[in-house]
Amino acid sequence: MRKPKVIIVAGPPACGKTSVMIHSIKCLQRLGIKTAVSKIDCLATEDDQRYAGIDVPVIVGLSGDICPDHYFVVNLEEMITWAGGEDADLLIVETAGLCHRCAPGIDKALSVCVIDSHSSIKIPEKVGPVLTTADIVIIVKGDSISQAEREVFRSRIRRINPNADIVEANGITGAGSEHVAKLLLDRKDATDLIGARLRHPMPTAVCSYCMGEMRVGTKFQQGAVYKMDFPCGKGGGERLCQKQ
């Protein structure tokens, strides 16, 4: 059975990941490259219908109560097997951006970060490992800001991730999608990811609330519980110091 090359596409929610990938896949189709897509989301998605609309095999995974990136990693081996059964050359795994601490990158797979330049000029510093460990950074919605803002945004990304290929793309018109498609094909990443390593540790989330606890208060909290540090002073800060 064929083992496809794996491409992991991540980024903040609603930044335009699916739209950019659809245009790029169309470019790949014109080159005779067969692609399969695994869409990982939290509660619901209709993006599978959009991929199916361009004749791409697609499977959906809904993570429900757990982090979508944890869900993605524990299902990756089965996703690769499924894509191989579809005779795909590439498997694109589009994983939901649940928070800005996402870390879905794998050292033997191509890692793509899609980032919305319209959201905030400060967003590159806030998205974490999904950007800092990416091989390719796709900037979208740049047509709605000035040239000076685009250059500042790009320089912030370059400062955080000096080695990534940076490309601007438009999820509506498809501009830049041919460049994206070329970058997806140029990298010679491994097809066998069993035993590969994450590029960055996943967020830790094993506490009483993860296990279904509903009550609020310190006495109900167990597991990985990180408490804020408060200065000694008037009001609550003073009481906290007395308790210690």
BELRASUL-V735498 format. One record per backbone hydrogen bond with DSSP energy under -1.0 kcal/mol. NH is the residue of the N-H (numbers start at 1). CO is the residue of the C=O. If there is no record, write none. Layout:
BEGIN
<<NH & CO> <NH & CO>>
END
This chain:
BEGIN
<<5 & 89> <7 & 91> <8 & 110> <9 & 93> <10 & 112> <15 & 12> <20 & 16> <21 & 17> <22 & 18> <23 & 19> <24 & 20> <25 & 21> <26 & 22> <27 & 23> <28 & 24> <29 & 25> <30 & 26> <32 & 29> <33 & 28> <36 & 90> <37 & 57> <38 & 92> <39 & 59> <40 & 94> <41 & 61> <49 & 46> <51 & 47> <52 & 48> <53 & 49> <54 & 51> <55 & 52> <56 & 51> <59 & 37> <61 & 39> <63 & 41> <64 & 42> <66 & 63> <71 & 67> <72 & 68> <73 & 69> <74 & 70> <79 & 75> <80 & 76> <81 & 77> <82 & 78> <83 & 79> <84 & 80> <85 & 81> <86 & 82> <87 & 84> <88 & 83> <89 & 34> <90 & 34> <91 & 5> <92 & 36> <93 & 7> <94 & 38> <95 & 9> <96 & 40> <98 & 96> <102 & 99> <107 & 197> <109 & 106> <110 & 6> <112 & 8> <113 & 136> <114 & 10> <115 & 138> <117 & 140> <123 & 120> <125 & 122> <126 & 123> <127 & 123> <131 & 128> <132 & 128> <133 & 129> <134 & 131> <135 & 111> <136 & 111> <137 & 165> <138 & 113> <139 & 167> <140 & 115> <144 & 141> <145 & 142> <150 & 146> <151 & 147> <152 & 148> <153 & 149> <154 & 150> <155 & 151> <156 & 152> <157 & 153> <158 & 154> <159 & 155> <160 & 156> <161 & 157> <165 & 135> <167 & 137> <169 & 139> <170 & 175> <174 & 170> <177 & 174> <180 & 176> <181 & 177> <182 & 178> <183 & 179> <184 & 180> <185 & 181> <186 & 182> <187 & 183> <189 & 187> <196 & 193> <199 & 105> <208 & 222> <211 & 207> <212 & 209> <213 & 208> <220 & 217> <221 & 218> <224 & 206> <225 & 223> <239 & 235> <240 & 236> <241 & 237> <242 & 238> <243 & 239> <244 & 240>>
END
